[in-house]
C-alpha cells in the first residue's frame, strides 16, 4: 500500500470514528431527556438511561471514545436545556458518568468477552456509587441548595420525609444517592448485556 493510500485510509478511519462518537453523543444526549423520578427518593433525583449509549460506545470504540461521548451528551443537554447551577451540576454529571463507563470500558478493552464486560460494568457501578456519593455530598447537594436558595436543612428534610434514616448530608448520600446510582448502574448493565451484541456491529463498520 502506498503512503497516499495509507494516508487516505487513516483519514477515513479518523472521520469515521469522529462521526460515530458524534452520533452516539447525540443519542446519549437525547436519552438524557427521558428521565423519571423514583417514588422512594427525593423528587430532584431522577434516573435516565443515557449511559447505555455511552457504555456501548466504550465497549465498541474504547475508553477515550466513552469519555468523548459522555462530554457530547452533556453539551447536547446544555444546548437544549441550559444550566441552573452555573455548569457545576453538569460537570459533576460528566465526572460521575465517567466514573461508571471508563472502568467498564478499560476492563473490556483488555479482555473482550461477555464475562469481562459484565465484570467491568459491576466495577463501574461500584465506582459510580462511591464517586457519586462524594460528589453529591461535597458539590452537587450544596450547589443545588444554593441555586434554588434553599437551606441545606430543607434539602435534608425532603429526604427525611421519604426515609426516616436520612438525618444529615452523610445519611442522605447513603440512603438516597447511593441507591439511585446502584439502580441506574444495574439497569444499564442489564440493558447493555441484552442489546450490545445486536448493536455493536453498527459501530465496528
C-alpha positions as a LaTeX table, in Angstrom:
\begin{tabular}{lrrr}
\hline
Residue & $x$ (\AA) & $y$ (\AA) & $z$ (\AA) \\
\hline
Unk1 & 0.00 & 0.00 & 0.00 \\
Unk2 & 1.40 & 3.42 & $-0.98$ \\
Unk3 & 1.83 & 6.25 & 1.53 \\
Unk4 & $-1.00$ & 8.12 & $-0.20$ \\
Unk5 & $-3.39$ & 5.19 & 0.14 \\
Unk6 & $-2.30$ & 4.70 & 3.75 \\
Unk7 & $-2.94$ & 8.37 & 4.49 \\
Unk8 & $-6.37$ & 8.28 & 2.89 \\
Unk9 & $-7.30$ & 5.18 & 4.86 \\
Unk10 & $-6.13$ & 6.80 & 8.10 \\
Unk11 & $-8.16$ & 9.94 & 7.36 \\
Unk12 & $-11.22$ & 7.82 & 6.60 \\
Unk13 & $-10.83$ & 5.94 & 9.87 \\
Unk14 & $-10.47$ & 9.19 & 11.81 \\
Unk15 & $-13.53$ & 10.73 & 10.17 \\
Unk16 & $-15.47$ & 7.51 & 10.65 \\
Unk17 & $-14.56$ & 7.42 & 14.36 \\
Unk18 & $-15.46$ & 11.09 & 14.86 \\
Unk19 & $-18.83$ & 10.54 & 13.16 \\
Unk20 & $-19.62$ & 7.54 & 15.35 \\
Unk21 & $-18.69$ & 9.40 & 18.53 \\
Unk22 & $-20.80$ & 12.39 & 17.49 \\
Unk23 & $-23.85$ & 10.24 & 16.70 \\
Unk24 & $-23.57$ & 8.29 & 19.95 \\
Unk25 & $-23.09$ & 11.51 & 21.91 \\
Unk26 & $-26.23$ & 12.98 & 20.36 \\
Unk27 & $-28.13$ & 9.76 & 21.10 \\
Unk28 & $-26.95$ & 9.79 & 24.72 \\
Unk29 & $-27.96$ & 13.45 & 24.99 \\
Unk30 & $-31.43$ & 12.63 & 23.68 \\
Unk31 & $-31.80$ & 9.71 & 26.10 \\
Unk32 & $-30.91$ & 12.05 & 28.94 \\
Unk33 & $-34.23$ & 13.83 & 28.47 \\
Unk34 & $-36.20$ & 10.64 & 29.13 \\
Unk35 & $-35.73$ & 10.85 & 32.87 \\
Unk36 & $-38.12$ & 9.98 & 35.66 \\
Unk37 & $-38.14$ & 10.15 & 39.47 \\
Unk38 & $-38.26$ & 7.15 & 41.77 \\
Unk39 & $-41.03$ & 7.20 & 44.40 \\
Unk40 & $-38.74$ & 6.39 & 47.33 \\
Unk41 & $-36.16$ & 9.09 & 46.50 \\
Unk42 & $-36.31$ & 12.92 & 46.63 \\
Unk43 & $-38.02$ & 14.34 & 43.51 \\
Unk44 & $-34.89$ & 16.09 & 42.23 \\
Unk45 & $-33.18$ & 12.72 & 41.94 \\
Unk46 & $-34.14$ & 11.31 & 38.55 \\
Unk47 & $-32.93$ & 8.33 & 36.59 \\
Unk48 & $-32.23$ & 8.09 & 32.87 \\
Unk49 & $-30.55$ & 5.53 & 30.65 \\
Unk50 & $-28.20$ & 7.76 & 28.68 \\
Unk51 & $-25.22$ & 5.78 & 30.00 \\
Unk52 & $-26.40$ & 2.82 & 27.90 \\
Unk53 & $-25.26$ & 4.65 & 24.75 \\
Unk54 & $-22.01$ & 5.69 & 26.44 \\
Unk55 & $-21.26$ & 2.15 & 27.62 \\
Unk56 & $-21.90$ & 0.70 & 24.17 \\
Unk57 & $-19.54$ & 3.31 & 22.72 \\
Unk58 & $-16.90$ & 2.48 & 25.31 \\
Unk59 & $-17.05$ & $-1.23$ & 24.59 \\
Unk60 & $-17.07$ & $-0.86$ & 20.81 \\
Unk61 & $-14.76$ & 2.14 & 20.37 \\
Unk62 & $-12.67$ & 2.29 & 23.54 \\
Unk63 & $-12.45$ & 4.23 & 26.84 \\
Unk64 & $-11.45$ & 7.54 & 25.22 \\
Unk65 & $-14.47$ & 7.37 & 22.94 \\
Unk66 & $-16.66$ & 6.79 & 26.01 \\
Unk67 & $-15.31$ & 9.98 & 27.62 \\
Unk68 & $-15.93$ & 11.97 & 24.43 \\
Unk69 & $-19.47$ & 10.59 & 24.08 \\
Unk70 & $-20.10$ & 11.48 & 27.73 \\
Unk71 & $-18.87$ & 15.02 & 27.06 \\
Unk72 & $-21.01$ & 15.44 & 23.94 \\
Unk73 & $-24.01$ & 14.14 & 25.87 \\
Unk74 & $-23.62$ & 16.91 & 28.45 \\
Unk75 & $-23.08$ & 19.56 & 25.76 \\
Unk76 & $-26.24$ & 18.48 & 23.90 \\
Unk77 & $-28.23$ & 18.63 & 27.12 \\
Unk78 & $-26.82$ & 22.07 & 27.93 \\
Unk79 & $-27.57$ & 23.47 & 24.48 \\
Unk80 & $-31.20$ & 22.39 & 24.70 \\
Unk81 & $-31.99$ & 22.79 & 28.38 \\
Unk82 & $-29.32$ & 25.15 & 29.71 \\
Unk83 & $-27.97$ & 25.16 & 33.26 \\
Unk84 & $-29.35$ & 26.22 & 36.63 \\
Unk85 & $-26.15$ & 25.51 & 38.59 \\
Unk86 & $-23.55$ & 27.60 & 36.71 \\
Unk87 & $-22.37$ & 24.40 & 34.99 \\
Unk88 & $-21.30$ & 22.80 & 38.28 \\
Unk89 & $-24.11$ & 20.23 & 38.10 \\
Unk90 & $-23.23$ & 19.38 & 34.52 \\
Unk91 & $-19.55$ & 18.97 & 35.38 \\
Unk92 & $-20.46$ & 16.67 & 38.26 \\
Unk93 & $-22.78$ & 14.69 & 35.99 \\
Unk94 & $-19.94$ & 14.28 & 33.49 \\
Unk95 & $-17.49$ & 13.11 & 36.14 \\
Unk96 & $-19.95$ & 10.68 & 37.72 \\
Unk97 & $-20.80$ & 9.26 & 34.28 \\
Unk98 & $-17.11$ & 8.79 & 33.51 \\
Unk99 & $-16.61$ & 7.04 & 36.85 \\
Unk100 & $-19.11$ & 4.45 & 35.62 \\
Unk101 & $-18.21$ & 3.93 & 31.97 \\
Unk102 & $-14.42$ & 4.33 & 31.97 \\
Unk103 & $-13.64$ & 1.43 & 34.36 \\
Unk104 & $-16.04$ & $-0.81$ & 32.42 \\
Unk105 & $-14.54$ & 0.16 & 29.04 \\
Unk106 & $-10.97$ & $-0.24$ & 30.30 \\
Unk107 & $-11.59$ & $-3.75$ & 31.64 \\
Unk108 & $-13.34$ & $-4.79$ & 28.41 \\
Unk109 & $-10.56$ & $-3.31$ & 26.27 \\
Unk110 & $-8.05$ & $-5.84$ & 27.59 \\
Unk111 & $-10.39$ & $-8.81$ & 27.97 \\
Unk112 & $-13.03$ & $-8.74$ & 25.25 \\
Unk113 & $-15.58$ & $-11.28$ & 26.37 \\
Unk114 & $-19.02$ & $-11.26$ & 27.93 \\
Unk115 & $-17.76$ & $-12.11$ & 31.39 \\
Unk116 & $-15.28$ & $-9.23$ & 31.39 \\
Unk117 & $-17.95$ & $-6.84$ & 30.12 \\
Unk118 & $-20.24$ & $-7.83$ & 32.98 \\
Unk119 & $-17.40$ & $-7.62$ & 35.49 \\
Unk120 & $-16.45$ & $-4.20$ & 34.14 \\
Unk121 & $-19.98$ & $-2.88$ & 34.49 \\
Unk122 & $-20.19$ & $-4.17$ & 38.07 \\
Unk123 & $-16.90$ & $-2.44$ & 38.91 \\
Unk124 & $-18.15$ & 0.67 & 37.11 \\
Unk125 & $-21.36$ & 0.65 & 39.15 \\
Unk126 & $-19.43$ & 0.37 & 42.41 \\
Unk127 & $-17.14$ & 3.19 & 41.26 \\
Unk128 & $-20.13$ & 5.37 & 40.39 \\
Unk129 & $-21.75$ & 4.67 & 43.77 \\
Unk130 & $-18.63$ & 5.74 & 45.66 \\
Unk131 & $-17.71$ & 8.70 & 43.46 \\
Unk132 & $-21.34$ & 9.79 & 43.21 \\
Unk133 & $-21.69$ & 9.84 & 46.99 \\
Unk134 & $-18.60$ & 12.03 & 47.36 \\
Unk135 & $-19.57$ & 14.42 & 44.56 \\
Unk136 & $-23.13$ & 14.78 & 45.85 \\
Unk137 & $-22.03$ & 15.36 & 49.44 \\
Unk138 & $-19.38$ & 17.96 & 48.68 \\
Unk139 & $-20.52$ & 19.53 & 45.38 \\
Unk140 & $-23.94$ & 18.72 & 43.94 \\
Unk141 & $-26.18$ & 18.98 & 47.00 \\
Unk142 & $-24.60$ & 22.22 & 48.29 \\
Unk143 & $-24.78$ & 23.75 & 44.80 \\
Unk144 & $-28.40$ & 22.58 & 44.38 \\
Unk145 & $-29.33$ & 24.22 & 47.70 \\
Unk146 & $-27.54$ & 27.40 & 46.67 \\
Unk147 & $-29.04$ & 27.50 & 43.17 \\
Unk148 & $-32.60$ & 27.21 & 44.49 \\
Unk149 & $-31.93$ & 29.44 & 47.52 \\
Unk150 & $-32.81$ & 26.58 & 49.83 \\
Unk151 & $-31.28$ & 25.92 & 53.26 \\
Unk152 & $-29.42$ & 22.62 & 53.39 \\
Unk153 & $-31.73$ & 21.54 & 56.24 \\
Unk154 & $-34.71$ & 21.89 & 53.89 \\
Unk155 & $-32.97$ & 19.68 & 51.36 \\
Unk156 & $-32.27$ & 17.06 & 54.01 \\
Unk157 & $-35.91$ & 17.27 & 55.12 \\
Unk158 & $-37.04$ & 16.29 & 51.60 \\
Unk159 & $-35.13$ & 13.07 & 52.06 \\
Unk160 & $-36.30$ & 12.57 & 55.65 \\
Unk161 & $-39.93$ & 12.64 & 54.53 \\
Unk162 & $-39.28$ & 9.54 & 52.44 \\
Unk163 & $-36.75$ & 7.80 & 54.65 \\
Unk164 & $-36.51$ & 8.41 & 58.40 \\
Unk165 & $-32.90$ & 7.23 & 58.34 \\
Unk166 & $-31.92$ & 10.40 & 56.48 \\
Unk167 & $-30.90$ & 12.90 & 59.14 \\
Unk168 & $-27.96$ & 14.72 & 57.57 \\
Unk169 & $-25.80$ & 15.01 & 54.48 \\
Unk170 & $-23.94$ & 11.76 & 55.20 \\
Unk171 & $-27.08$ & 9.67 & 55.62 \\
Unk172 & $-28.60$ & 11.46 & 52.61 \\
Unk173 & $-25.92$ & 10.17 & 50.26 \\
Unk174 & $-26.03$ & 6.72 & 51.88 \\
Unk175 & $-29.80$ & 6.23 & 51.69 \\
Unk176 & $-30.67$ & 8.34 & 48.61 \\
Unk177 & $-27.68$ & 8.99 & 46.34 \\
Unk178 & $-26.15$ & 5.53 & 46.60 \\
Unk179 & $-29.39$ & 3.61 & 45.89 \\
Unk180 & $-30.03$ & 5.87 & 42.88 \\
Unk181 & $-26.64$ & 5.07 & 41.36 \\
Unk182 & $-26.96$ & 1.38 & 42.22 \\
Unk183 & $-30.31$ & 1.17 & 40.42 \\
Unk184 & $-29.01$ & 3.18 & 37.46 \\
Unk185 & $-25.86$ & 1.07 & 37.16 \\
Unk186 & $-27.77$ & $-2.20$ & 37.48 \\
Unk187 & $-30.40$ & $-1.16$ & 34.93 \\
Unk188 & $-27.80$ & 0.00 & 32.40 \\
Unk189 & $-25.84$ & $-3.22$ & 32.94 \\
Unk190 & $-28.89$ & $-5.35$ & 32.18 \\
Unk191 & $-29.85$ & $-3.32$ & 29.10 \\
Unk192 & $-26.33$ & $-3.30$ & 27.64 \\
Unk193 & $-25.95$ & $-7.04$ & 28.31 \\
Unk194 & $-29.13$ & $-7.68$ & 26.32 \\
Unk195 & $-28.51$ & $-5.42$ & 23.32 \\
Unk196 & $-24.75$ & $-4.97$ & 22.90 \\
Unk197 & $-24.17$ & $-7.90$ & 20.55 \\
Unk198 & $-27.03$ & $-6.73$ & 18.34 \\
Unk199 & $-25.98$ & $-3.10$ & 18.02 \\
Unk200 & $-22.18$ & $-3.21$ & 18.31 \\
Unk201 & $-21.63$ & $-4.32$ & 14.66 \\
Unk202 & $-23.02$ & $-0.94$ & 13.58 \\
Unk203 & $-20.16$ & 0.81 & 15.38 \\
Unk204 & $-17.47$ & $-1.54$ & 14.10 \\
Unk205 & $-18.05$ & $-0.98$ & 10.39 \\
\hline
\end{tabular}
